[in-house]
Amino acid sequence: MHHHYRTLCLVTVGCVALWSAGCSSKSVRSGGETTKSAPAPADSWSSYDPSGAERLSSGMAMAKVDPATAKRQMDEMRAEQNATTVAGLRDVFFGYDSWTINEEGRQALTRDAEWLRMHPAVQLKVEGHCDERGSSTYNFVLAEKRAKSVRNYLMDLGIKPERLMVVSYGKERPFCKDRSETCYQQNRRGHLVVKP
């Protein structure tokens, strides 16, 4: 009897495993019907799915950005870059693992504040950035401290806080991609962006 019970358990586990494997290779479409999904290419980390989602090799789907939204975001970024270039605002650069503004940074912010006083309707986005060293989580916090340090210094110079928005990008948007101290220095910055 004990032998029959063990055999029955093994058959049950095997059936559940086969059923699970069969279900995991199906995807549900918006109408509710299921269809077999193509396996991810072995040499690729992800593959494109015509439904508008990116399929990762684990079978997870990531939402794709609507093309109209992506175009609007790109247009906004170009407008910000153009307005920032015209303004001639200067970035503040930081030492390794620091959010302290040095003398050169204070001089740059003093000039930036003068420009802001001459353009009272302008709003700024203060972006905090880090070099690639350290974890993403740590760098997001450090970059936020850098951005807030720049914002606070501008407020000390008389710029109203409602004109200044803080954003942390951590190490996700490097200005320079070389692995050298010179490049790392360029990435440790508080970047001022004019909001058009």
Helices and strands as residue ranges (DSSP letters): H 2-24, E 26-28, E 34-36, E 46-48, E 53-56, E 61-63, H 67-87, E 92-93, H 103-118, E 123-129, H 136-156, G 161-163, E 164-170, H 181-187, E 189-195
